[in-house]
Amino acid sequence: MKKRLLLKAWIIATLLLCWTFDPVVAGEKEEQPEDKWTPKLSMKYKSIRGTAMSPDGKWIAYVVREAVMEGEKSEYLSHIWVVSSDGSSDAQYTRGEKSASNPSFSPAGKHLAFTSARTEKNQVWVMRIRGGEAEQVTEAKSGVDSYQWSPDGKYIAYTMKDPETEEEEKAKKEKRDVILVDQNFKYNHLYKVPLAKNADGKRETKRLTAGEFHIISFDWSPDGKNIVFSHKIDPRINTSRSGTDISVVPADSGEVKHLVARPGADRNPEYSPDGKSIAFISHGGQPENIGLGDLYLVSAAGGTPEKLTETPDRNIRSIDWSSDGKHIFVTESFRTSRHLFMIPVDGNELGFITSGDGIFSSLSFNDKTNQMTFIYQDLGSPAEVYTSPVKKLNMKKLTAVNANVSKPKMAKTELLKWKSEDGLEIEGLLTYPVDYEKGRAYPLILNVHGGPAGVYTQSFTGNPAIYMIQYFAQQGYAILRANPRGSTGYGKDFRYANFKDWGFGDYEDIMSGVDKVIDMGVGHPDSLCLMGWSYGGYMTSYAVTKTNRFKAASMGAGLPNLISMTMTTDIPDYLVAHMGGEFWEDYETYEKHSAIYRIKNVTTPTQVIHGAEDLRVPFTQGQEFYVALSRLGVPTEMVVYPRTPHGPREPKFLMDVSDRILIWFEKHLGRGKPTELTAK
């Protein structure tokens, strides 16, 4: 009873303090050591979702995200921590049952802004860097999408989706809220709000844009007079790839001026330090729906965009200017790693800022851009926050977010290279069983990534994920994660190499990888399994129509019918780009690359897993394959996760997937017939 009273008192105290700063040292909670990898253990690893460095470089804000699965809860909770750049102080800044994310320091470095749905809708909150009560600054009716401080720190600009009208709210209450498909769009538009209150103690929000266009990202000019933004014709995700333009609007509202308006995507505009130029990521003037992102410059006054030096993958993810305006920092995948590059504005060759294996992400800089912070992880180490000088990489670890989570003996993972049937070089990551013995062959799982422009990287193999790699390795499996043609990280030509070729060249890429692992003596030729999600699910469905080498397969959110898929997915342009045209113009290509038209060839026991609310790969895709296999008499089962879009969003469901796959594999490999989940 005494313990219960103490626990209740602690919970009440925590709720009372959730609005105030109360430092807690990172990693202070003790965990009981565990000696084996399980999905439950992997779920204990927290992720870090973003960094922000203060202008003077002394402080770094970052977001820690963890799974909450007690009782009826199955959700994620994120909170903001702040660590000093010398590592001497690391404290939690936000608390409570509502998540906080997207930290950003004010230009003077005295305040920290973040977003949170503490009052139902996502709003911007601001608190002093030295701690204290956080104050809600925005009152966005439909919630804040993104925000940014003005250069003088007096305003915050943000985007908000158009709220429902009074008539729409009334119709919803009266149950007559009919949906008209592709009509009555709600657009993201720009607003700004002052940090200081007026004489009446209020903040007057000003709308800056209006009209039938949807704003994706924006940036203030250095003098605070203008805001540049990227936008598209409507909010549908499908239009992001085909038509995104760049415009500018006065920061006190006024006429919108188009800067870059051409076919394809032009996005993520960023002003140069002197305000004379704008850098942005672009398709280059024509739609590149399979994937392309080069760096361009355009004058802030308008004109013809200029392409800068190409990066290795030509698929940039983020950009930041150097303080002197001579370079632009960009990040992108580089084979199985992710790195930071520096592109000179004068057109000279780019250079690597980061090096080695592993994943560098969420980079941010101080005002002088001579110091940077980032999240780093590699195969054997979970994500933590680091800092380094920009000029010469010298990584200093600042956090220990996962220090008290057990890390049992880890399975070894190595990078493999092999030649496909046509001679194309392919890479992949092979994870050995935890207790691997040289000279012994093991059951081998071929794991295919999504995309197809996804990529398997050298990230921590103990991370919670749809496929828990260390868990399978703990159970005595070797796991091959191949990067077949179509993967990102290997350049545009490689990414486009599976154009009108799904299920053929890429199939040979992954199967030749299987043969290599067998030739190495690691994989047993009579104990092969196959699994994949999304495009990986597609490859799973197609592979079992071409070979009976696999004893069992698991298709996650797969798309076995490209015709019905194209007409029901929320990204039809992406499929059409890969197939070379609409299906009514070329039935043969769509049918040739669809597993459903070869279904009579399947003999492999195949499990089907799908989210009930998947819009990317609609639920009916999995249903088609499951019903066909059932009618053919092929061993199958279908696992459906309710409330789930294109992949589990609830941690209990995420923890569940690998166990269900393991049961299926064990059953059909004859390694035993488990009747219940092993990790719960």
N, C-alpha and C positions, 0 to 999 in steps of 0.2 A: 504493500500500500504506500509506503514511504517513497518508493521509487516512482510510482505512478504520480504522486503529488509533485515530486521534484520535476518529472517530465512535463507535467501540465504547466508548472510555473515557468519552466524554460520556454515552452511554446508561446505562452502569453508574452513573456519578455521579448522574444524574438519578433513577434508581430508588432509590439509597441515600438521596436527600434528599427523596423523595416524602412522607415522614411529617413533615417539618420545614418550618419557615418559611424561605423563601429568596427575598427580594424580587427581582422582575424588572420593569423598567419596561415599561408597556403599549406595544404597538406597536413593539417594538424590532427585530423581524425584518424584514429588507429583502425587498421583492418586486420582481421585474422588471416594468417598466411594460408594460401591454397597451393597444392602441389601439382594440380593438373588443370589444363585448359578446358573450360566449358563455356557455353554461350553466356551463362550467368556471370562468370568471371569477366569476360570481355565487356559485358554491359557496364561493369564498374569503371571502366576507363572513360574519363571525361575528355571531351574534345574542346579545343580552343578555336573560336569562330571569328576572330578579328583583332587587330591591334591598332592603336593610335598613339603616336609619339607627341609629347608636348613640344611647342615651338622651340624651347631652349634645350630639348633633348634630355631633360632630367627625369621625366616621368613617362611611363608607358601604361596606357589603359588596354585591357584585353578582356575578352568575354569567355567565361567558362560555362560549358553546357554539360549537363548530366542527366541521366535517366532517373525518373521517379516512378517506382513500381510498387509502392506499398499499398496493400489493400485493393481498393477499387481504382486507384490511380495507375495510369499508364501514359506518361507524358514526359516531356523534356522541360527542364528548368534552366534558364540562363541568367547569369549575373556578372556584373562588372567588377574586376579587380584592378588595382593600380600598383605597379611595381616601379621602384626607382631604377634608373639605368645603371647604378653601381651595384644593384642587387641587395642593398642593405635593408630595404623595406618592401614588403609585399602584403597588401591588405585588400580585403573585400570591401567594395564601396556601395553596392546595392544589395538589398535583401528582400525577403517576402515571398509569397506564393505566386506573384506575377513576374514574368521574366523581364529582364532589362538587357538591351543590346545596342549595337551601333554607337559606341562611344566616340566623342570628338571633342578635342580641347578648343577653347576659344582662342582667337589669335594672340591675345595677351597671355594666355596660359593660366589664367586665374580661375576659370570655370571649366566644368566638364559637362557636356550635354550627352544625352542618351535617349533612346526610345523605349517606351513601355506601355502596356495596355492596363495600367493600374486602375484606370477609370473606364474600363470596357473597351474603348477604342485606343489604338496605338497613337501615342502623343509624344512630343518632345519635352523632356524634363531637363532642368539645369541645376547643378549644385556647385558649390565652391570646391576647389581642388583640395582645400584643407579639411573638407568634410562639412557636415551640417545637413539640414533638411533640404531635400530635393523639391524644386518648384516646377509645377506644370506651366509650360510656356505657350503651347499651342492648344487650340480647341477645335481641331479638325473634326467635322461631323462624321465623316466616314473613315477617319484615321489617317495618320501620316504614312506615306509610302517611303520617302527618302527626304533628307534635309541637309543643309550646309550653312555654316556660319558666314556672315558677310565679312569682308576683309577688315573692317574696323570693329567687328565684334558687337555692333549695335543691333543687328537684325539676324533673324534666322529665316532663310528661304526653305520652302518645303513643297513637295508635291502631294496632292490629295485627289483621290478619285471622286468624280461628281457624286454628291449624295442623292438619295432618293427624294423625289418631290413629295409634297404633301399628298397629292393624289395617289402616287405610287405607294406611299406608306399606308394610306387608307385602304387601297385595294388589297394590300397584303393582309391587313387585319381582317378584312371582310372576305378573305379566301377567294378573291377573283383576280389574283395577280398572275395573269396569263403571260407566258414567256413567248415572245416573238423572236425566233432565232435570227441572229445576225442583224438585229434592229435595236434601236434605243440603247446604243452603247453608252457606257459610263467611262468618261475619259479622265486621265490624269492631267491635272493642270497645276501651274505654279502659283504660290502664295508667299507672302512674307509677313513676318510679325516682329515688332520691336521687342528687345529684351526688357527695356524700361517701361513701366506703366505710366499712363497719363494721369492727369490731375484727379480723375475719378477712380483711380486704382485699377484701370483696365488696360488691356492691350488691344489695339485696333488692327485686325488682320486685313491685309490688302491683297486682292486677287490680281495677278499679273497677266494671265493668259486666259483665253476662252476660245471655243470653236471646236470643230470636229477633227481634232488630232489628239494623239495620246503621247504624253511626255515620258521618256524613259530615264534620262539622266540629264544633269545640268551642272554648270560651274559659274561662279561669280567672276567678273573681270577684276583685276587687281585694284582698280580705283573704285570699285563698288558701284559703278554707273550702269553696268549692263550684266545680263545673265545669258549665257549661251546654253542651248539645250538641244538634245536629239529627240526626235519625235517620229511617229508613224501614223498611218491613216486610222487605225482602230486598235483596241486593246488585245485583239486575238493574238495568241502566241505565234500563229502561222505567218502573220505579216511581218514579224521581226526580221525574218531572213530575206524578204523580198524587197522591202521598201522602207528605209529609215533615213530621214533627212536631218539637217542641222540648221537651226535658226537662232536669232538673238532678239532679246526684248529689253527695253530700258528697265532698270531695277525699280523705278517708281511707276511702272506700267507705261504702256504706249503701243505703238505699231510694231508688230512682229516682222522682222526682216529675215528673209531666207539667205543663208550663206552657202549651203551645199544642198542642192536638190537634183538628184540624178538617180537612175536605177540602182538597185542593190542597197546594201546597208551601209550607212555612215553614222557612227555612234561614238559615245563616250568622249565628247569634246572637252578639252582642257586648255585654258588660257596660258600663254607663256608668262613668265614673271613680269615682263614689260608691257603686257597686254596687247602687243602688236600682232601676235600670231595665235592660232588655235590648232592644237594637235588633236587628231582623232583616229579611230580605227575604222577601216573601210574595206569593202569588197572591191573597190576600184572602179566603180561606174557601171557594173553589171551584176545581176544577182548571182551569187555563188552559194546556192542552197546546201551544197554538201559541206561547205565550211571553208572560210578564208578570212583573215584579219590582218591586213598590212597597215603600217603607220603612215599617215598623211599630215601635211600642214596646209593651212589656208590662212590668208590674211584676215585679221579681224574686221577689216573693211570690206571683205569679199574678194572674189577673184577665182582663179583656177587652182584647184588643190594640187599640191606637189607631193609625190610619193617619196618617202625616205628609204633608207637601206632595208632590205628584206631580212627578216629573222629566219632562223633555220626551219621552223615549222610553218611560218607564215600564218600564225593563228594566235595573235596577241590577246591577252586577257585583261591587262590593266596598264595604265600609263601614269607617269608622274614626271614633272619637269625638274631639272636641276635648278638650283637657285640662281645660277648665272645665265640660264636660258640657252646654254650651249649643247645640252644633252637631254634626252628623254629616256627615262627608265621604263622598261616594259618587262612583263613576266609572261612566260609560256612554257608548255611542256617541251622537254628535250629528251627524246627516247623514253626511258623509264624514270626520269627525274623531272623536276620542275625548277627553273632557274630565273634569275634576274639578269637582264641584259641592259646595256647602255647604248643608245643609238645617237650618234652625233647629228646635229641639225644641219651641219655643212655637207652631209652626204658621205662622209668617210665611213670606214668599216665599223661594224658594231663590235662590242666587247662584252665578255662575260664579267659580271660582278660577283656572282656566286659560282661555286665549283663543287665537284665531287658528286657522290650519289645521295639521293634523298629528295625530299620535297621542301622547297622554300615557298611560303605562301603568306598572304596578308601582310605585305610589306608596307611600312610607313616611315617617314623621314622627319628630321627636325627642320627648322626653317632654313638652315644653311646647307641642307642635304649633304652634309659630310658624315652624318651618323644615321644609321637605320635600325629598325627593329623588324622582326619577322617571326613567324611560326615555323619551326623546323621539326621534321620527323624522318626516320629512316626505317629500314626493315626491322631492326631490333630495338628501337627507341620510340616511345610515344611522343606525341606533339608537346612541345614546350615553347616558351617565348625566349628569344635570343636577341642580342644586339651586336652590332659590329660597325667599325668604320666603313664608309662606302668605298674609299680609295683602295683599301686592301682588306680582303675578308679575314677577320679575326673574331670568330664566333665566341660570344660569352653567354652562357646559359643563365637566365634570370629567374625562372620559375621551377617549381617542383609539384605541379598540379597532380600528377599521378604517382608521386613518390611512395605513397602508402598503399597502393594497390598491388596485390600479389603479382609477381611475374615468374611463373614456373619455368622450368627448363624449356627453352624455345626451340622449335624445329628450325633447322638451317634452311635458308632460301638463297638460291644463286641465280645469276643471270645466265641464260642460255642463248645461243645463236645457232641457227640451222638454215639449210637451203630448202625452199619449197620445191615442188615438182618442176616448176618452170625456171628455177634458179634464183628466184627472189629471196634475199636474205630476210629472215624473220627472227624476232627476239621474243623471249618469254621468260617468266620467272618460275623456277621449279622449287617448291617447298618439299623437303624430305619429311618422312615420319619423325616424330619427336625422338623416338628411340631407334633410329635408323642403324642397321648393321650392314656394313659394306659386304657385297656379294649376295645379298638377299633381295629378291624381287618382291615388290609390294603392290597392293591394289592402287591403281592410278586414277585420279579424277581429272578430267579435262574440264577446265572452267573457262567459259567464253564471256568476254565483257560485253557491255551494251554499247549503243551508239548508232551505227558501227564506229563512229569517230570517237569512241572512248579509248582508254589506254590503261593498262595495268602498270602501276608505278611502284617505286621502292618506298612505299609508305609502311607504317608499322603493321606487322602481320597479326598483332593481337587486338587490333581495333574491332569494335562492334560493327558488324556489316551484315548484309543479306547472307553472304557466305563467310562464316567464321573460319578463317584459314587455319589458325593454330588448333582449333577444335578438331577439324578433320585430321590434321597431322597427329594430334594426340591419340586419335582412334586408330592410328596405324596406316593412314593413307598418305600417298604422295600426291601433290596437287600441282598441275601444270596450268599456268595462266599465260596464254599466248596472246601476242599482239599481231593479229593477221593484217593483211592489206586492208586499208580502210581506217586503220587506227590513227589517232592523232599522235603528234610527237615526232613523226618521221618525215615531215615535209608534205607539201601539197600533192605531189605526184603519187606518193604512197597513199595518202588519204583518198585520192580519187581513183585508186587502182582497182576498186571493186565496182566501178560504174557498170551497171547492167550485167553484173557478174556475181551477185549474191548466191552463195551456196556452191560455188565452183572453185575459183581461185582461192578464196578465203577458206573454203573447206580443205583444200589441199595444204594450205598453210598450217592449219591446226593439226591435221592428221599426220603430217610429216613431223610435227613436234612430238606427237605421241610416239611415233616410231623412233625418234631420237632417244626419248627417255627409256623406251624398252631396250634399245641397243646399248644404252649405258648400264643396263642391268638393274635399274631402279624400279621400273614399272613392269608388272606382270602382264603378259599379253592376253591372258585369259581372265583378268580381273579389272576390266576397264569400265569406268563410269563417266557420265557426261552431265554437266549442268551449266545453266546460263540464264541471265535475266535480260528482258527486252530484246535487243538484237542478239544477245547471247541466247535468249530463248528461241529466237528465230533459227539460229544456227543449230540449236539442239533439235528442233523439230525437223529441220532439213537433213541433218546428219543421219538421223535414224531411218530416213527413207533411202539412204544411199549405202548404209553399212549395217551389219549385224554384229560388229566387233564389240559393241558396248553391252555389258550385262544388264545395265540399268541406266536410265536417264531421268533428268528432272528439268522440265521446261517452265521457267519463271517468266510470267508476263510476256509470253512469246507471241509471234505473229505469223502463223502458218499460212494465212490466206492474204496475199498482198492486194488483191482486188477489193475485198471487203474491208481490209485494213485502211486502204487509202481513202475510202469513202466514209470512214467513221472516226478516224484519228483526228486530233486537234492540230496535227502538223502534216497535212497532205502534201504540201509542196516539197517537204524533205524526201518523202517516198518517191514522188514523181521525178525529182531531180536524179535520184539514184537509178530509176528505171528508164530514164531517157524520154519520157512523154506520158500522156494520159493513157489509162488502160484501154479505153475504147479505140484508141489509135493503134494499139499494139497488144492485143490479148496474149499473143504467144509469149512475149517476154515476161509478163506478169505471171502467167501460168507456169512457165518454165522454172521460175524461181520461187514458186509457192509450194510448200510441203504438202498442203492439203490435196493437191492434184496428183501426188505420188503416194498417198496414204496407204494404199494396198500393199506397199513394199515393207511396211513397218512390222517388225516382230519384237523389237526391244521393249521390255516393260518400261513405260514412260509415265512419270508423275507429272501432273499439271498443277501449277500454283498461280493464282491471280488475285489481284485486288478487285473488290466488288465495285469500286468507284473510279476505275482507271479510265481516264480520257485519252491518254497518250496511246496506249495499246488497249482498246476496249475489251471488257470482260468477255464479250462474245468470241474473241479470237481464241482464248483458252478453251471456251466451251465447245467451239467447233472441233478442236483437236481431240478433246476428251470424249465427246460423243462418238466421233468417228472411230477412235481406238476401241471404245466400248463395243460398238456394233461389229467391229472386226474380230472381237474376242482377244485383243491384245491386253495383257495385264496393265491396268491403269488405275489411277485415283485422281480426284480433283480436290485441291485444298483452296478454299476461298477465304480471304481475310476481309471482313466487313469494314466499312468506313475507310477503306484503303485505296489511295490513288495509285500512281505508277511506282509502287514500292512502299513497304511498311513505313508508316509515320509514327506508330505507337510502339514504344520500346518492348512491350510484352510480345507483340507480334514479330518484331525484328528478332528477338531472342528465340522465337519459336521455329523459324524457317529452317535453320541448319539441322536441328534435331529431326524434323520431319523428313528431310532429305536423307539424313544418315540412316534412319529406320528403313527407308525405301531401298537404299543401296545395300545395306546389310542383309535384308531379306532376299534380294535377288542375286547377291553374290554367294549366298549360302553360308555366310559367316555367323549365322544365328538368326533368330526371329524375334527381335525385341518387340514387345507389345505396348510399351509406354515410353514417353519421352524421358531421356536419361539425365537431362541437365536441370530439371526443375527441383 
